[in-house]
Every structure is written in C-alpha cells, then in structure tokens.
C-alpha cells in the first residue's frame, strides 16, 4: 500500500515517512475493503454468488484499486453467465495494474476462444429479443428464444428467471419450479430465485426441496415386481415431492403392430400435407409472382422502346413532310418560272394571247426578284388581253346560264383588272343567280362602292338582301331607276349574235364606264 499523497510505500506506523501525512483513515478504509473481500470470497465458495457480488461491490467502493476484489467479482459475474460484466471488471483491473495481474490470464483465455465470444454475443442478442417478445405479449416466441439462450449459456441466471416468469404467467408451475431449482444450484441465495419459488409454492401448495436428490435403491423380489405390474401406477417420495409413475402397458399383438404402422403412415402423410405441401406451394407462388414481375418489367421496357421508336418515326415523318412541302414549293416555283419564261418568249414573238394564257397559270406570289419584275412587265402589257379573254369566257357562260363557270371566270377577270364595271356587274348577278347570298351581297356592295354612278343607274342596291353590307361599306344606292329584268327578276343582258353580252357603248365604241368593248 502506498501513500495517496506522495506514493511512498507505507509502513506499520500511522503516518507517511515520505510526506508525514496522517494515513490512519486510509489504512482503515483498506482494511474494511479487505474484510469485505474476504466475506465475498467465503460467500462465493459456498455458491452464495449474489451475496458475494454485494460484498465485492462494497469492497470496491472503499478501495477501487483492490485488484483481488475486482478479479473475484469478474469471476463471479462469469459464473452467473454475465460475461460482459466480467470482462469489464477484468479490463479495469488490467488498466490499474498491468503487470502480474491474474486478469491478464482471464482476458487472454476468453479472447483466445473466438467461438465462445460469438456464442456470448448471440446469447445477449437472443436474450434481448426474448425480452422484447415478452413485452409484446408473444410468450411462445419468448420461450423458444430463452431455451436457445440457456442451451448456449447454461449459467445465465437472468435467462432462468425470465423463462420461469413466462411459465408462471402461463400457469405451468412445475416447469417454472424445475428452472428455478437449476438457477438455485448456480446461485443458492439469489433473492429473485427465492421469490419466484415462493410464488410457485403458493400457487401449487407444494414446498420445493432445494437439496440434492438422493435415491436409495431397494431390491424387490421378482414375484413382488410381477405383482406390481398390475397394481396400477407406482408412487414414491423424492424428498417432499410425490412422484407418480404410470403403469407400463404393452400390447404385442399383430393387429396392434399393424395399427401402429398405419397410424405412423397417417401421421407422416399429415405432416407432409400440413408442412411440406404449403411450403412448396408458397415457393411455387413466389416463383410465379417473380416471373410475372420480371415479365411486366420487361414488357414495360419494351413498351418504352416502342414509344421511343414511334416518336423517332413521327419526327422522321415530320421531316419527310417538311421536305416534301419544300420540294413541292420549289417545284411549283420552278414551274412558275418555266411558264413565265414561256410567256416571255411568246410575248417577244408577238403572241400576246399565248403570253396571256401562260401568265394566267403563274402564281405571282411565288416569284421573287427579277422574276417578279419580268412578270409585272409582261402582265402590264398583256393585262388587257388576259382580262378580255377571262371576261369573254365568263360572259359567254353567263349568257348560257352556266353561272358557276361564269362566277369563276368573272372573278378572275376582276382580279386581273378591278376597274372594269361590266366584270363586277355580271359577277354580282352570277352569285345572285347561284343563290350565294353572302358573296352576292358582298360583290354588289363592292360594285356600288367602285362604280357608284353605274350602280345607281342600274339600281343594284335593290338586289342586296342584307342592307347592313351597304352600311358597312359606306355606300347606298338611292336611285329609283328600275333596270330591265328577265322573267325571274335578274337583269336582262343584251347579247351579240354569238350570245355574248353587249354593254352600252359610246359613240367611239367604248363602254359607258370608259372601257373598250370587244
């Protein structure tokens, strides 16, 4: 023992020879610690392990550096199955005194057996799992786990206590009694064991003998043994317990043998039916479900691929359509230029009618640059020719009663030259005779707006069914002159010998609107 102040070894005197401190209390504390250690050692020697743990803990409270007490406490913990607590005490002891310490041997032996450490870890895990089952009310699973725990660690007092407590809950008092008796053989004075035994005795009314069983064999004559076979169950005393041994009965007839074999087959078939078949069925169902899941996953992947390919095809088709449209526009533009060149050639050769015919098929909007300039130049020169041709065709169709063709040709004539009253006049009545009220009203309104004097003279406003058209265009025919009409109410057109309509002309051969009559 050393001085706690300066570390000098102490002698028999009551003060430190190094620093002169009073060490009377220190020595008294060490003596009390050693006394409690000796008491714990005595209790451990008679398997009073709970008492030994209590004494050794008190000893360490007085002197935490009492290596013997700490090592012995670790041994006691190891004996009652609490290996983790034992290892903790030995590690602390080793840290206090690294050299010449028995704890080094205990730790090395425990760590050298890896399987033992794995079993200890599994035991702790299973015990905690069983405790969780008990809290959840799942007693059967708790019993299974605790039996495994006690198989791997037969000295675990806590395992015996928890399993006995489950049996007490299930009112299986004899099973609880047997477990508690095994626990008492490990720790004879454990208060929890004794308390549970007391509850078993109160429930059954039978005292428990914790002493070792001693059986005395009595030789019985053969005749007496033969008689006891038929006297019923055998009763005998084992300490304070009454053991009842049932009578053995054996039927060795062939019918009984056959019946036993048959029952064995039936039981075997029942076990297969209730255990093997459901398991195989479950495996088959799981396999089928997995196959269905895999098939659905594969199908979804293929569907995604198909959708992607369809989107790509749609994109390519859009590109094809765009390219086709571009090609058609380019072809139409090229055809327009070809017709423009043909019209230019005929115009230069003096064939104005042919040039007009060619220009009629050219789309002016598709022309650009020099082509547009050429078109406008030729069109200016042959415009009258084109107009005359279109007007003549429309007027002839109108005179023949083909109002649809007349409307088409006269519409082209108004687009070629919108300053000609005759084309607008007959176009309006062509729509009127076709019954196309909307286009008729619109054309009448445009005619009245463009040629108010001629329109007023012909009183065109009376043919407009929707007078709001005249209001919107800002025109109104206020004249009261009645135009000559046919029997159906349409204006009577004067015609030439060939059936073409003849417009009113001036003395110089021009029409009243200033255009040349052809």
C-alpha positions as CSV (number, residue, x, y, z in Angstrom):
1,X,0.0,0.0,0.0
2,X,1.3,3.5,-0.9
3,X,0.5,7.0,0.3
4,X,-2.2,8.7,-1.6
5,X,-0.4,12.0,-1.4
6,X,3.2,11.2,-2.4
7,X,3.1,7.5,-3.4
8,X,5.6,6.4,-0.8
9,X,5.2,2.8,0.5
10,X,3.5,2.8,3.9
11,X,4.9,1.1,7.0
12,X,3.2,0.0,10.2
13,X,3.2,3.5,11.6
14,X,0.2,5.8,11.2
15,X,1.9,8.5,9.2
16,X,3.7,8.6,5.8
17,X,7.5,8.5,6.1
18,X,7.8,10.5,2.9
19,X,5.4,13.4,3.4
20,X,4.4,13.0,7.0
21,X,0.6,12.8,6.2
22,X,-1.7,11.0,8.6
23,X,-2.8,7.8,6.9
24,X,-4.9,6.3,9.7
25,X,-8.1,6.6,7.8
26,X,-6.5,5.3,4.6
27,X,-5.4,2.2,6.4
28,X,-8.8,1.7,8.0
29,X,-10.5,2.0,4.6
30,X,-8.2,-0.5,3.1
31,X,-8.8,-2.9,6.0
32,X,-12.6,-2.6,5.5
33,X,-12.2,-3.3,1.8
34,X,-10.1,-6.4,2.5
35,X,-12.6,-7.5,5.1
36,X,-15.4,-7.3,2.6
37,X,-13.3,-9.1,0.0
38,X,-12.8,-12.0,2.4
39,X,-16.5,-12.1,3.1
40,X,-17.3,-12.1,-0.6
41,X,-14.7,-14.9,-1.1
42,X,-16.4,-17.0,1.6
43,X,-19.8,-16.5,0.1
44,X,-18.6,-17.4,-3.4
45,X,-17.0,-20.6,-2.1
46,X,-20.5,-21.8,-0.9
47,X,-22.2,-20.6,-4.1
48,X,-23.8,-17.6,-2.5
49,X,-23.0,-15.6,-5.6
50,X,-25.5,-12.8,-5.1
51,X,-24.1,-12.2,-1.6
52,X,-20.6,-12.4,-3.0
53,X,-21.4,-9.8,-5.6
54,X,-22.9,-7.5,-3.0
55,X,-19.8,-7.8,-0.7
56,X,-17.3,-7.3,-3.5
57,X,-19.1,-4.2,-4.8
58,X,-18.9,-2.7,-1.3
59,X,-15.3,-3.6,-1.1
60,X,-14.6,-1.8,-4.3
61,X,-16.5,1.3,-3.1
62,X,-14.0,1.5,-0.2
63,X,-10.9,0.7,-2.3
64,X,-11.3,0.8,-6.1
65,X,-7.7,-0.4,-6.5
66,X,-8.4,-3.7,-4.7
67,X,-7.3,-5.9,-7.5
68,X,-8.2,-9.2,-5.8
69,X,-11.8,-8.0,-5.1
70,X,-12.2,-6.8,-8.7
71,X,-10.8,-10.0,-10.3
72,X,-13.0,-12.1,-8.0
73,X,-16.1,-10.0,-8.9
74,X,-15.3,-10.7,-12.6
75,X,-15.2,-14.4,-11.8
76,X,-18.5,-14.3,-10.0
77,X,-20.1,-12.5,-12.9
78,X,-18.7,-15.1,-15.3
79,X,-20.1,-17.8,-13.2
80,X,-23.7,-16.4,-13.3
81,X,-23.4,-16.0,-17.1
82,X,-22.8,-12.3,-17.3
83,X,-19.7,-12.5,-19.4
84,X,-19.8,-8.8,-20.5
85,X,-19.8,-7.5,-16.9
86,X,-16.9,-9.9,-16.0
87,X,-14.8,-8.8,-19.0
88,X,-15.4,-5.1,-17.9
89,X,-14.1,-5.8,-14.4
90,X,-11.0,-7.6,-15.7
91,X,-10.2,-4.8,-18.2
92,X,-10.4,-2.2,-15.4
93,X,-8.2,-4.4,-13.2
94,X,-5.7,-4.7,-16.0
95,X,-5.6,-1.0,-16.5
96,X,-5.0,-0.4,-12.8
97,X,-2.2,-3.0,-12.5
98,X,-0.9,-4.1,-16.0
99,X,1.8,-6.4,-14.6
100,X,1.5,-9.6,-12.6
101,X,-2.3,-9.5,-12.7
102,X,-4.5,-12.6,-13.0
103,X,-6.9,-10.6,-15.1
104,X,-4.5,-10.8,-18.0
105,X,-4.9,-14.6,-18.0
106,X,-8.7,-14.4,-17.8
107,X,-8.9,-12.0,-20.7
108,X,-6.5,-13.9,-22.9
109,X,-8.3,-17.2,-22.3
110,X,-11.6,-15.6,-23.1
111,X,-10.4,-13.8,-26.2
112,X,-8.5,-16.8,-27.5
113,X,-11.8,-18.7,-28.0
114,X,-13.5,-16.8,-30.8
115,X,-16.4,-19.2,-30.9
116,X,-17.0,-18.6,-27.3
117,X,-17.2,-14.8,-27.9
118,X,-19.6,-15.3,-30.8
119,X,-21.8,-17.5,-28.7
120,X,-21.8,-14.9,-25.9
121,X,-22.9,-12.2,-28.4
122,X,-25.6,-14.4,-29.8
123,X,-26.8,-15.1,-26.3
124,X,-27.1,-11.5,-25.4
125,X,-28.9,-10.7,-28.7
126,X,-31.4,-13.6,-28.2
127,X,-32.0,-12.7,-24.6
128,X,-32.8,-9.1,-25.6
129,X,-35.1,-10.4,-28.4
130,X,-36.9,-12.7,-25.9
131,X,-37.3,-9.8,-23.5
132,X,-38.9,-7.8,-26.4
133,X,-41.2,-10.7,-27.2
134,X,-42.3,-10.7,-23.6
135,X,-43.1,-7.0,-23.7
136,X,-45.1,-7.6,-26.9
137,X,-47.1,-10.5,-25.3
138,X,-45.6,-13.1,-27.7
139,X,-44.8,-15.7,-25.0
140,X,-44.3,-18.7,-27.3
141,X,-41.5,-17.0,-29.2
142,X,-40.0,-15.8,-26.0
143,X,-39.9,-19.4,-24.6
144,X,-38.2,-20.6,-27.8
145,X,-35.6,-17.9,-27.7
146,X,-34.9,-18.4,-24.0
147,X,-34.4,-22.1,-24.4
148,X,-31.8,-21.4,-27.1
149,X,-30.2,-18.9,-24.7
150,X,-29.9,-21.4,-21.9
151,X,-28.6,-24.1,-24.2
152,X,-25.7,-21.8,-25.3
153,X,-25.2,-20.3,-21.8
154,X,-26.5,-22.6,-19.1
155,X,-25.2,-20.4,-16.3
156,X,-27.2,-17.3,-17.3
157,X,-29.3,-16.6,-14.2
158,X,-31.3,-13.9,-15.9
159,X,-32.4,-16.4,-18.6
160,X,-33.7,-18.8,-16.0
161,X,-35.6,-16.0,-14.2
162,X,-37.2,-14.7,-17.4
163,X,-38.2,-18.2,-18.6
164,X,-39.6,-19.1,-15.2
165,X,-41.6,-15.8,-15.2
166,X,-43.1,-16.7,-18.6
167,X,-44.1,-20.2,-17.2
168,X,-45.6,-18.5,-14.2
169,X,-47.7,-16.4,-16.5
170,X,-48.8,-19.5,-18.4
171,X,-49.5,-21.3,-15.0
172,X,-47.0,-24.0,-15.9
173,X,-45.8,-24.1,-12.3
174,X,-43.8,-27.4,-12.4
175,X,-41.7,-26.2,-15.4
176,X,-41.0,-22.9,-13.6
177,X,-40.1,-24.9,-10.4
178,X,-37.5,-27.0,-12.3
179,X,-35.9,-24.0,-13.9
180,X,-35.7,-22.2,-10.6
181,X,-34.1,-25.2,-8.9
182,X,-31.5,-25.2,-11.6
183,X,-30.9,-21.5,-11.0
184,X,-30.6,-22.1,-7.3
185,X,-27.9,-24.7,-8.0
186,X,-25.9,-21.9,-9.7
187,X,-26.7,-19.2,-7.1
188,X,-28.1,-20.6,-3.9
189,X,-29.2,-17.4,-2.3
190,X,-30.4,-15.3,-5.2
191,X,-33.3,-13.3,-3.9
192,X,-35.2,-13.3,-7.3
193,X,-35.0,-17.1,-7.5
194,X,-36.3,-17.5,-3.9
195,X,-39.1,-15.0,-4.5
196,X,-40.3,-16.8,-7.7
197,X,-40.1,-20.2,-5.9
198,X,-42.2,-18.8,-3.1
199,X,-44.8,-17.8,-5.7
200,X,-44.7,-21.3,-7.2
201,X,-45.2,-22.9,-3.8
202,X,-48.1,-20.6,-3.0
203,X,-49.8,-21.5,-6.3
204,X,-49.3,-25.3,-6.0
205,X,-49.3,-25.7,-2.3
206,X,-46.2,-27.9,-2.6
207,X,-42.9,-27.0,-1.0
208,X,-39.7,-27.1,-3.1
209,X,-36.8,-29.1,-1.9
210,X,-33.6,-27.3,-3.0
211,X,-31.3,-30.0,-1.7
212,X,-29.6,-32.6,-3.8
213,X,-31.8,-35.6,-4.6
214,X,-30.6,-38.9,-3.1
215,X,-32.2,-42.1,-4.3
216,X,-32.0,-45.3,-2.4
217,X,-32.5,-48.4,-4.5
218,X,-34.4,-51.2,-2.8
219,X,-34.1,-54.7,-4.2
220,X,-37.6,-56.1,-4.7
221,X,-38.2,-59.8,-5.2
222,X,-39.1,-60.9,-8.7
223,X,-42.6,-62.1,-7.6
224,X,-43.4,-58.8,-6.0
225,X,-42.3,-57.0,-9.1
226,X,-44.5,-59.1,-11.2
227,X,-47.5,-58.3,-9.0
228,X,-46.8,-54.5,-9.1
229,X,-47.1,-54.5,-12.9
230,X,-50.9,-55.0,-12.4
231,X,-51.5,-52.9,-9.3
232,X,-51.7,-49.5,-11.1
233,X,-49.3,-46.6,-11.0
234,X,-46.3,-46.7,-8.8
235,X,-46.0,-43.9,-6.1
236,X,-42.8,-42.9,-4.3
237,X,-41.4,-39.9,-2.4
238,X,-38.5,-37.8,-3.5
239,X,-37.8,-35.5,-0.6
240,X,-41.0,-33.6,-0.1
241,X,-42.3,-34.4,-3.7
242,X,-44.6,-37.3,-4.5
243,X,-43.6,-39.0,-7.8
244,X,-46.3,-40.9,-9.6
245,X,-45.0,-43.3,-12.2
246,X,-47.7,-44.6,-14.7
247,X,-48.2,-48.3,-15.3
248,X,-46.5,-49.6,-18.3
249,X,-48.7,-51.4,-20.8
250,X,-47.6,-53.2,-23.9
251,X,-49.7,-54.9,-26.5
252,X,-47.6,-57.0,-28.8
253,X,-50.4,-58.4,-30.9
254,X,-50.1,-58.3,-34.8
255,X,-53.2,-56.2,-35.0
256,X,-51.7,-53.6,-32.7
257,X,-48.5,-53.6,-34.7
258,X,-50.4,-53.1,-37.9
259,X,-52.4,-50.3,-36.3
260,X,-49.3,-48.6,-35.1
261,X,-47.8,-48.8,-38.6
262,X,-51.0,-47.4,-40.1
263,X,-51.1,-44.5,-37.6
264,X,-47.4,-43.8,-38.4
265,X,-48.3,-43.5,-42.1
266,X,-51.3,-41.3,-41.4
267,X,-49.2,-39.0,-39.2
268,X,-46.4,-38.9,-41.8
269,X,-48.9,-38.0,-44.5
270,X,-50.5,-35.4,-42.3
271,X,-47.1,-33.8,-41.5
272,X,-46.3,-33.8,-45.3
273,X,-49.7,-32.2,-46.0
274,X,-49.5,-29.5,-43.4
275,X,-45.8,-28.8,-43.5
276,X,-44.2,-29.7,-46.8
277,X,-47.0,-29.0,-49.3
278,X,-47.8,-25.4,-48.0
279,X,-44.0,-24.7,-48.2
280,X,-43.7,-26.0,-51.7
281,X,-46.9,-24.2,-52.7
282,X,-45.5,-20.9,-51.3
283,X,-42.3,-21.4,-53.1
284,X,-44.2,-22.1,-56.4
285,X,-46.3,-19.0,-55.9
286,X,-43.3,-16.8,-55.1
287,X,-41.6,-18.1,-58.2
288,X,-44.6,-17.4,-60.4
289,X,-45.0,-14.0,-58.9
290,X,-41.4,-13.2,-59.6
291,X,-41.7,-14.4,-63.2
292,X,-44.8,-12.2,-63.6
293,X,-43.0,-9.3,-62.1
294,X,-40.0,-9.9,-64.4
295,X,-42.3,-10.2,-67.4
296,X,-44.1,-7.0,-66.5
297,X,-40.8,-5.2,-66.1
298,X,-39.5,-6.5,-69.5
299,X,-42.8,-5.6,-71.1
300,X,-42.7,-2.1,-69.7
301,X,-39.1,-1.7,-71.0
302,X,-40.1,-2.9,-74.5
303,X,-43.2,-0.6,-74.4
304,X,-40.9,2.3,-73.6
305,X,-38.6,1.3,-76.5
306,X,-41.6,1.1,-78.9
307,X,-42.8,4.6,-77.7
308,X,-39.3,6.0,-78.3
309,X,-39.2,4.4,-81.8
310,X,-42.7,5.7,-82.6
311,X,-41.6,9.2,-81.5
312,X,-38.5,8.9,-83.7
313,X,-40.7,7.7,-86.7
314,X,-43.0,10.7,-86.1
315,X,-40.1,13.0,-86.1
316,X,-38.7,11.5,-89.3
317,X,-42.2,11.6,-90.9
318,X,-42.4,15.3,-90.0
319,X,-39.0,15.9,-91.6
320,X,-40.2,14.0,-94.7
321,X,-43.4,16.0,-94.9
322,X,-41.5,19.3,-94.5
323,X,-39.0,18.2,-97.1
324,X,-41.9,17.2,-99.4
325,X,-43.6,20.5,-98.9
326,X,-40.4,22.3,-99.6
327,X,-39.8,20.2,-102.7
328,X,-43.4,20.8,-103.9
329,X,-43.0,24.6,-103.3
330,X,-39.7,24.6,-105.1
331,X,-41.2,22.5,-108.0
332,X,-44.2,24.9,-108.1
333,X,-41.8,27.9,-108.1
334,X,-39.8,26.3,-110.9
335,X,-42.9,25.6,-112.9
336,X,-43.9,29.2,-112.4
337,X,-40.6,30.4,-113.7
338,X,-40.9,28.0,-116.6
339,X,-44.3,29.3,-117.5
340,X,-43.0,32.9,-117.0
341,X,-40.2,32.2,-119.5
342,X,-42.6,30.6,-121.9
343,X,-44.9,33.7,-121.6
344,X,-41.9,36.0,-122.1
345,X,-41.0,34.0,-125.3
346,X,-44.5,34.3,-126.7
347,X,-44.7,37.9,-125.8
348,X,-41.5,38.7,-127.6
349,X,-42.7,36.8,-130.6
350,X,-45.8,39.0,-130.7
351,X,-48.2,36.3,-129.5
352,X,-49.9,38.3,-126.7
353,X,-52.8,35.8,-126.4
354,X,-50.4,33.0,-125.8
355,X,-48.4,35.1,-123.4
356,X,-51.6,36.0,-121.5
357,X,-52.6,32.3,-121.4
358,X,-49.2,31.3,-119.9
359,X,-49.2,34.2,-117.4
360,X,-52.7,33.1,-116.2
361,X,-51.2,29.9,-114.8
362,X,-48.3,31.7,-113.0
363,X,-48.6,32.3,-109.2
364,X,-47.3,35.8,-108.8
365,X,-46.7,35.4,-105.1
366,X,-44.1,32.7,-105.7
367,X,-41.9,34.9,-107.8
368,X,-39.1,36.9,-106.4
369,X,-36.5,39.5,-107.7
370,X,-36.1,39.7,-111.4
371,X,-38.8,37.1,-112.0
372,X,-41.3,39.3,-110.2
373,X,-40.2,42.3,-112.3
374,X,-40.5,40.4,-115.6
375,X,-43.9,39.1,-114.6
376,X,-45.1,42.7,-113.8
377,X,-43.7,44.0,-117.1
378,X,-45.4,41.3,-119.2
379,X,-48.6,41.5,-117.1
380,X,-48.8,45.2,-117.7
381,X,-48.6,44.7,-121.5
382,X,-51.0,41.7,-121.8
383,X,-53.2,42.6,-118.9
384,X,-56.0,43.8,-121.2
385,X,-55.6,40.7,-123.3
386,X,-56.0,38.4,-120.3
387,X,-58.9,40.4,-119.0
388,X,-60.7,40.3,-122.3
389,X,-60.2,36.5,-122.5
390,X,-61.5,35.9,-119.0
391,X,-64.3,38.4,-119.4
392,X,-65.4,36.8,-122.7
393,X,-65.4,33.3,-121.2
394,X,-67.4,34.5,-118.1
395,X,-69.9,36.5,-120.2
396,X,-70.5,33.6,-122.6
397,X,-71.0,31.2,-119.6
398,X,-73.4,33.7,-118.0
399,X,-75.4,34.0,-121.3
400,X,-75.7,30.2,-121.5
401,X,-76.9,30.0,-117.9
402,X,-73.7,28.4,-116.5
403,X,-73.5,30.7,-113.5
404,X,-70.9,28.6,-111.7
405,X,-68.4,28.9,-114.6
406,X,-69.3,32.5,-115.1
407,X,-68.6,33.3,-111.5
408,X,-65.2,31.6,-111.7
409,X,-64.1,33.4,-114.9
410,X,-65.5,36.8,-114.0
411,X,-63.8,36.5,-110.6
412,X,-60.5,36.0,-112.4
413,X,-61.3,39.0,-114.6
414,X,-62.0,41.3,-111.6
415,X,-58.7,40.1,-110.1
416,X,-56.9,40.8,-113.4
417,X,-58.4,44.3,-113.8
418,X,-60.7,45.5,-111.0
419,X,-61.5,48.8,-112.8
420,X,-64.0,47.2,-115.3
421,X,-67.6,47.7,-114.3
422,X,-69.0,45.0,-116.6
423,X,-67.0,42.2,-114.9
424,X,-68.2,43.3,-111.5
425,X,-71.8,43.7,-112.7
426,X,-72.1,40.2,-114.2
427,X,-70.1,38.6,-111.3
428,X,-72.6,40.0,-108.8
429,X,-75.6,38.6,-110.8
430,X,-73.8,35.3,-111.3
431,X,-73.6,34.9,-107.5
432,X,-77.2,36.2,-107.3
433,X,-78.5,33.5,-109.7
434,X,-76.5,30.8,-107.9
435,X,-78.2,31.7,-104.7
436,X,-74.9,32.5,-103.0
437,X,-76.4,35.4,-101.0
438,X,-73.3,36.2,-99.0
439,X,-71.0,36.5,-102.0
440,X,-73.7,38.3,-104.0
441,X,-74.2,40.9,-101.3
442,X,-70.5,41.4,-100.9
443,X,-69.9,41.7,-104.7
444,X,-72.9,44.1,-105.1
445,X,-71.6,46.3,-102.3
446,X,-68.1,46.4,-103.9
447,X,-69.6,47.2,-107.3
448,X,-71.7,50.0,-105.8
449,X,-68.6,51.3,-103.9
450,X,-66.3,51.2,-107.0
451,X,-68.9,52.4,-109.6
452,X,-71.5,54.5,-107.8
453,X,-72.9,56.2,-110.9
454,X,-73.4,53.0,-112.9
455,X,-74.7,51.2,-109.9
456,X,-77.2,53.9,-109.1
457,X,-78.3,53.9,-112.7
458,X,-78.8,50.1,-112.6
459,X,-80.4,50.3,-109.1
460,X,-78.2,47.5,-107.8
461,X,-79.0,48.1,-104.1
462,X,-82.4,46.5,-104.5
463,X,-80.7,43.1,-105.1
464,X,-78.8,43.3,-101.8
465,X,-80.6,41.1,-99.2
466,X,-78.6,42.3,-96.2
467,X,-78.6,46.1,-96.3
468,X,-76.1,46.3,-93.4
469,X,-73.4,45.3,-96.0
470,X,-74.0,48.6,-97.8
471,X,-73.8,50.5,-94.4
472,X,-70.5,48.8,-93.5
473,X,-69.0,49.7,-96.9
474,X,-70.3,53.2,-96.6
475,X,-72.3,53.1,-99.8
476,X,-76.0,53.2,-100.5
477,X,-77.9,53.3,-103.8
478,X,-80.6,55.9,-103.6
479,X,-81.6,55.8,-107.2
480,X,-85.1,54.8,-108.2
481,X,-84.3,53.8,-111.8
482,X,-85.6,50.3,-112.5
483,X,-83.2,48.1,-114.5
484,X,-84.6,45.9,-117.2
485,X,-85.0,42.4,-115.8
486,X,-85.8,38.9,-117.0
487,X,-88.9,37.0,-116.0
488,X,-87.1,35.6,-112.9
489,X,-86.1,39.1,-111.8
490,X,-82.5,39.0,-113.0
491,X,-81.1,41.9,-115.2
492,X,-81.6,41.3,-118.9
493,X,-78.2,41.3,-120.6
494,X,-78.0,42.4,-124.2
495,X,-76.1,39.9,-126.3
496,X,-74.4,39.8,-129.6
497,X,-75.1,37.4,-132.4
498,X,-72.8,34.9,-130.8
499,X,-74.6,35.0,-127.5
500,X,-72.1,37.2,-125.6
501,X,-73.4,40.1,-123.6
502,X,-73.1,43.6,-125.1
503,X,-72.6,46.6,-122.8
504,X,-73.7,50.1,-123.6
505,X,-71.2,52.0,-125.7
506,X,-70.3,55.5,-126.5
507,X,-70.0,56.9,-130.0
508,X,-66.3,56.0,-130.1
509,X,-67.0,52.3,-129.3
510,X,-66.1,52.5,-125.7
511,X,-68.4,51.3,-122.9
512,X,-70.2,53.8,-120.7
513,X,-67.6,53.1,-118.0
514,X,-64.7,54.1,-120.3
515,X,-63.6,50.6,-121.3
516,X,-63.2,49.3,-124.8
517,X,-66.0,46.9,-125.9
518,X,-64.6,43.8,-127.6
